[in-house]
Amino acid sequence: MADQIKEDHQPDELKRSLGLRDVFFLSFGGMSPLLSLLTYGAVALEYGGPLAPLIMIIGMLLVLINGLVVMQLSKRFRTTGGYYTYAFQALTERVGLSTGWMYLFYSTLYAMAYVVGAVFIVNTIFGISSYLIFLVIIIPAIAFLILGVRPSSKYAVYTGIIEIMVIVVIFALSITLAGGSTYIPDPISMHISSGYLALGILFAMSIPTGYGSIAPISGEIKDPEKTVGRAAVSVIMVGGALATIFLYGIYNLLLHLGISVSSTGELPILGILENHFSVYSYYIIIVVAIASINDGILALLSFGSAASRTIFRMGVDRSFPSIFAKKIRDQPIAGNITVSLVLFFIPLVMISRLPNETAFIILGTIASLGGLFIHIIADFSLIRIGLRRGKRMLLRGAKGAWSRIKDYKEVILAITASIITSIELIYASYSTVLVYSTLFLIWIVLGYIIVDIKDIVTKTPYTSKLGKEDRMIAERIKDLTSLKVRRALPDVVVSLDDTLQQAIQKCVSLDSQGAAVVDKYNNPVRTFILRDVFLLSEQEIAKTRVRDIWLEQVVTIDRNTGVTDMIKLFKEYRVPVLCIIDENGKLAGTVREREVLMALGSSDTDKSNVKQKPLFQ
């Protein structure tokens, strides 16, 4: 409990104030329930026809697989940042920065897509000026975003409950107007082509996606290890179930009236609600228009909050400039302002230059591609974590087939999710307009360019304003190479054929958190981490060889690698030792973090020998 309290009050974290209900409705609002049904649901209805409800269930289950991946990852990472944090901690710093960059692309475009979509729907219904509708949505949304996630979640709770009631009422009316008759979506008798089936599932999967906004706000959620996963799965299941009954009711009414989907207009579901709900049509259309405005606000709040928290975490980790880590009253003010400006100006320019429908399609399509990409990275984050856990757990119990499956259940889940998501990403990229795919790829490339620029900037020494003593120390640090640093402590090396007991004894005797692992030819092949054997019994430690457990990748340097580069490698790869290799690739020694600190400490000692001004005069 003490550790929990201490963590919750860290200066680089936000205040935890959100419970399960708050997170659920904030995320539920992020999927823009009615608006997504009027858009993505309409396309799924066109492709799926009578099988649209069944297609919606399939889409929901496929989305649920990625939701379960988020649930597993959230049990291990409780800070803000979400997908960026998962990749930063489980993979590498470079992949983390690229993932954070891509998540900002996805979340902001997703929010803008629903804002423009709401403008499109309301403009179509009432013919009101697009600019006026945009301002009605954007002003309160940005105000809530600046105020913080707590007021935003309260707004989401009340409006979310109302939207659920509206969807249920529309379903009930559709059954009533059909005279109580129903039908069974039978894929055998109601056959559709495989291409239409795939496209229908693709658009159905775009509906229950609000869970993508949950993970980045983990730092403001109470008990995030449980709450994040439960909220993500709940949003997918509830959102998918509501979409399923809604589509069922709509198509059931069409069957009763003998009307085809294609004859209902450019926006099928909107046309059905407007023309085929008897005396209720007028009132339903007004409610739908108000709900569309509300959905635009909720989408911006949900994904805008997620984007600003990702920016905040990247600022804390110095992936972005530290100004983005600035807080005022426990709010990431720099992130909030940045996201607000982006969400105001980009959609405003788009609706002034393009038809509303075209702007929505562009933003929604590219955002969907970005969402698939970041979920693939999350899948690989869990694969890496699961492989390490699985190999460690296998050493503790029986080696039967069922035991192996249980030990690697997270890996199986993540691989399944990555395959499904990759297929969907490839298919979506191939099927969409070339310009949209190109913009998506350009953003990915820009992310890698930024990573490289950051590496160059952080690697370049800055000496323009150093004093005489500081320049002397900088020169000394510049001359510190791996061979000079490693002289402070003995090398820590184990063999693949050593037992874990021997490896542990070596690390303990040399007071090291890990060791370089070499093969019989003295080539460094892996890195042994002491903490990875903590769960094993004494008998397993005595019998198991080093080669039989999970080993981290080896990080090699040459004899002339500088101390600044070594610090960077320790930070990026999170290994306790670096391996110095000679020109033949053989191990020439090891460098530990403590040796680097000792080398830097000796530089500080040199500085202390320089005559200093008295602290008080």
C-alpha positions, -999 to 999 in steps of 0.1 A, spaced: 0 0 0 29 24 8 44 17 -26 10 24 -42 6 57 -25 42 67 -33 37 59 -70 4 78 -72 21 110 -59 51 109 -82 59 144 -96 59 130 -132 25 115 -129 -11 128 -129 -36 125 -101 -56 92 -101 -93 102 -100 -111 79 -125 -131 48 -116 -144 20 -138 -176 39 -146 -158 71 -156 -134 52 -178 -161 31 -194 -182 60 -205 -153 82 -215 -142 53 -238 -177 45 -249 -181 81 -259 -149 77 -279 -166 52 -302 -193 78 -309 -221 52 -307 -249 66 -329 -225 85 -353 -205 53 -359 -237 34 -367 -248 61 -391 -215 59 -410 -195 26 -405 -227 7 -396 -244 19 -427 -216 5 -449 -216 -28 -429 -254 -29 -436 -249 -23 -473 -223 -51 -477 -238 -75 -452 -275 -71 -459 -295 -96 -438 -262 -109 -423 -252 -75 -410 -259 -84 -374 -239 -116 -377 -211 -97 -394 -212 -72 -365 -208 -100 -339 -178 -114 -359 -162 -79 -360 -168 -74 -323 -151 -107 -315 -121 -99 -337 -118 -65 -320 -121 -82 -286 -88 -101 -293 -69 -68 -294 -88 -56 -264 -76 -87 -244 -40 -78 -255 -45 -43 -240 -59 -60 -208 -28 -81 -204 -4 -52 -210 -23 -29 -186 -16 -53 -158 21 -45 -161 22 -8 -170 2 16 -149 16 50 -161 2 74 -187 12 69 -223 -6 36 -232 7 22 -264 37 44 -264 46 32 -229 41 -5 -239 65 -2 -268 90 20 -249 92 -4 -220 87 -38 -236 106 -32 -269 130 -3 -273 131 34 -269 132 39 -307 102 18 -313 84 35 -284 90 69 -299 77 57 -333 47 42 -317 39 73 -297 42 94 -329 19 70 -347 -6 70 -318 -8 108 -320 -16 105 -357 -43 79 -350 -60 95 -320 -61 131 -334 -73 120 -368 -99 97 -353 -113 125 -331 -113 149 -361 -131 123 -383 -160 121 -359 -162 159 -355 -164 163 -393 -188 133 -394 -211 151 -370 -209 182 -391 -218 162 -421 -248 145 -405 -263 176 -390 -257 196 -421 -274 169 -442 -305 169 -418 -310 206 -412 -289 223 -439 -272 245 -412 -239 261 -419 -210 237 -415 -189 263 -397 -216 270 -372 -220 233 -365 -183 229 -362 -181 257 -336 -210 242 -316 -190 210 -313 -154 222 -310 -159 250 -284 -174 229 -255 -151 200 -264 -119 220 -261 -133 236 -229 -138 202 -214 -104 190 -226 -86 220 -210 -106 215 -177 -93 180 -175 -103 144 -178 -124 143 -146 -151 169 -158 -149 153 -192 -157 118 -178 -187 132 -159 -201 147 -191 -194 114 -208 -213 94 -181 -246 113 -184 -246 117 -222 -234 80 -227 -264 67 -207 -288 88 -228 -272 75 -260 -276 39 -249 -313 45 -241 -317 61 -276 -302 31 -294 -324 7 -273 -355 28 -280 -348 28 -318 -344 -10 -317 -376 -14 -298 -395 9 -323 -381 -10 -353 -394 -43 -339 -428 -27 -330 -432 -11 -365 -424 -45 -380 -454 -59 -362 -433 -80 -338 -420 -101 -367 -383 -112 -366 -359 -131 -388 -329 -154 -383 -296 -143 -400 -288 -176 -417 -255 -175 -436 -265 -206 -456 -298 -194 -470 -289 -157 -470 -256 -161 -489 -234 -131 -497 -200 -131 -516 -168 -136 -496 -156 -101 -507 -187 -84 -493 -184 -105 -462 -147 -93 -457 -156 -57 -463 -186 -58 -440 -164 -73 -412 -138 -46 -419 -163 -18 -413 -180 -36 -385 -146 -37 -367 -144 1 -369 -175 6 -346 -164 -7 -312 -130 9 -312 -133 35 -284 -112 13 -261 -81 26 -279 -84 58 -258 -83 40 -224 -47 29 -221 -30 64 -225 -49 78 -195 -38 49 -172 -19 73 -150 -52 89 -140 -71 57 -134 -76 42 -99 -63 6 -97 -53 6 -135 -41 -30 -134 -78 -41 -132 -98 -11 -144 -81 -5 -178 -86 -41 -189 -122 -44 -176 -132 -11 -192 -116 -20 -226 -134 -54 -227 -167 -39 -215 -167 -11 -241 -161 -36 -269 -188 -60 -257 -214 -33 -249 -207 -13 -280 -207 -44 -302 -239 -57 -287 -257 -24 -291 -245 -21 -327 -257 -57 -334 -293 -52 -321 -294 -18 -338 -285 -32 -372 -308 -62 -367 -337 -40 -359 -331 -18 -390 -328 -47 -414 -357 -65 -398 -379 -34 -405 -367 -33 -441 -376 -69 -446 -410 -62 -432 -416 -32 -455 -401 -50 -485 -375 -23 -491 -339 -28 -502 -309 -11 -485 -298 5 -518 -331 24 -522 -328 42 -488 -304 70 -500 -268 79 -497 -268 74 -460 -289 42 -457 -295 42 -419 -303 80 -418 -327 76 -447 -345 47 -430 -348 66 -397 -360 97 -416 -386 80 -439 -396 46 -425 -403 51 -388 -438 63 -392 -448 93 -370 -417 88 -349 -393 98 -378 -395 135 -371 -385 131 -334 -359 104 -341 -341 126 -366 -340 155 -341 -326 132 -315 -301 117 -340 -289 152 -349 -284 162 -312 -267 128 -306 -243 134 -335 -232 167 -321 -227 150 -287 -208 122 -303 -185 147 -320 -178 162 -286 -173 129 -269 -149 116 -296 -128 147 -293 -128 145 -255 -119 108 -254 -92 107 -280 -80 143 -274 -74 133 -237 -55 102 -248 -34 122 -273 -25 148 -247 -15 122 -221 7 105 -247 24 138 -254 28 143 -217 44 109 -211 67 114 -241 78 147 -226 85 130 -192 106 104 -210 124 131 -230 112 115 -262 96 149 -269 110 182 -254 105 184 -217 81 214 -220 54 189 -229 58 174 -194 46 206 -178 16 204 -155 -7 229 -140 -31 216 -113 -23 181 -123 -33 187 -159 -8 182 -188 -14 218 -199 12 218 -228 -3 186 -242 -39 198 -238 -31 231 -256 -12 214 -284 -39 189 -291 -66 216 -289 -49 237 -315 -45 207 -338 -81 196 -334 -94 231 -341 -74 242 -372 -70 210 -392 -107 200 -395 -116 237 -399 -93 239 -430 -106 206 -443 -143 215 -441 -135 248 -458 -117 231 -487 -135 198 -491 -171 185 -490 -179 172 -455 -184 137 -466 -150 136 -484 -132 151 -454 -148 124 -431 -138 96 -454 -102 108 -456 -98 113 -419 -116 81 -409 -97 59 -434 -62 71 -425 -70 71 -388 -82 34 -391 -49 25 -408 -30 42 -379 -51 24 -353 -43 -10 -369 -6 -1 -369 -3 8 -332 -23 -23 -322 2 -45 -341 30 -29 -321 11 -36 -289 7 -72 -300 45 -75 -304 51 -59 -270 30 -86 -254 47 -113 -275 81 -103 -261 68 -101 -225 49 -134 -229 80 -152 -243 100 -142 -213 73 -152 -189 65 -184 -207 101 -197 -207 104 -188 -171 72 -206 -161 80 -237 -181 110 -242 -159 88 -244 -128 63 -271 -138 54 -301 -159 63 -301 -196 31 -315 -209 13 -300 -239 -14 -283 -219 11 -269 -195 31 -254 -224 -1 -238 -239 -9 -223 -205 26 -210 -200 25 -193 -235 -11 -182 -235 -2 -145 -237 21 -153 -267 -7 -172 -284 -32 -144 -278 -8 -117 -291 3 -137 -322 -34 -144 -330 -42 -107 -326 -11 -96 -347 -21 -120 -375 -57 -108 -377 -47 -71 -374 -19 -75 -400 -43 -91 -425 -68 -63 -419 -41 -36 -423 -28 -51 -455 -63 -56 -469 -74 -21 -459 -42 -5 -474 -47 -24 -506 -84 -16 -509 -84 21 -500 -75 50 -523 -38 52 -530 -35 87 -517 -48 77 -483 -23 48 -480 5 72 -491 -3 97 -464 -3 70 -439 31 57 -450 45 92 -451 36 97 -415 54 65 -405 85 76 -424 84 110 -408 83 92 -374 115 73 -382 132 105 -395 123 122 -362 138 92 -343 170 96 -362 171 133 -358 166 129 -321 195 104 -319 218 128 -338 208 158 -316 212 139 -283 245 124 -294 260 158 -304 279 174 -275 269 209 -266 298 229 -254 292 265 -265 286 279 -230 308 258 -208 332 273 -183 369 264 -182 365 237 -156 334 222 -174 354 221 -206 382 202 -189 357 177 -176 340 174 -210 373 167 -227 380 140 -201 346 124 -206 351 125 -244 383 106 -240 367 79 -218 364 47 -240 351 13 -232 386 -1 -225 393 26 -200 360 23 -183 361 -15 -179 392 -14 -158 373 -5 -127 356 -39 -121 362 -75 -132 345 -88 -163 313 -108 -156 309 -136 -181 290 -169 -181 288 -198 -206 257 -212 -223 265 -245 -207 269 -232 -171 242 -241 -147 220 -213 -133 236 -219 -99 270 -211 -114 257 -180 -132 240 -168 -100 272 -173 -80 292 -154 -106 269 -125 -106 265 -124 -68 303 -127 -62 309 -98 -86 279 -78 -73 264 -76 -108 227 -77 -119 236 -98 -150 264 -112 -171 275 -116 -207 268 -150 -221 293 -166 -245 293 -197 -266 322 -222 -267 341 -200 -292 340 -170 -268 314 -152 -290 290 -131 -270 255 -144 -278 231 -132 -251 228 -114 -218 219 -132 -186 196 -112 -162 197 -122 -126 160 -113 -119 148 -137 -145 155 -167 -123 139 -154 -91 108 -176 -94 127 -208 -99 132 -234 -71 166 -245 -58 164 -278 -76 156 -261 -109 185 -236 -104 209 -265 -98 199 -285 -129 189 -259 -155 215 -246 -179 218 -210 -189 209 -218 -225 175 -232 -213 161 -200 -199 150 -167 -215 180 -146 -223 181 -109 -233 197 -98 -265 234 -91 -264 245 -54 -269 280 -51 -283 304 -22 -285 340 -19 -297 371 -9 -278 368 28 -287 331 34 -279 327 66 -259 310 69 -226 281 89 -239 273 62 -264 275 36 -236 251 56 -215 227 57 -244 229 20 -250 222 12 -213 192 34 -214 178 21 -247 183 -17 -242 180 -19 -204 207 -45 -200 231 -46 -170 262 -52 -191 276 -43 -225 300 -66 -243 332 -53 -258 342 -72 -289 375 -73 -308 379 -72 -346 371 -109 -348 338 -106 -329 352 -123 -298 345 -111 -263 372 -87 -251 356 -76 -219 324 -62 -203 312 -28 -191 287 -24 -163 266 6 -155 284 10 -122 317 13 -141 304 41 -162 292 59 -130 325 54 -114 343 68 -145 319 98 -144 325 101 -107 362 104 -112 355 133 -135 335 150 -108 364 143 -84 387 161 -107 363 190 -108 362 191 -70 400 196 -70 396 228 -89 394 258 -67 358 267 -61 342 299 -49 328 297 -14 291 289 -12 285 317 13 304 349 15 
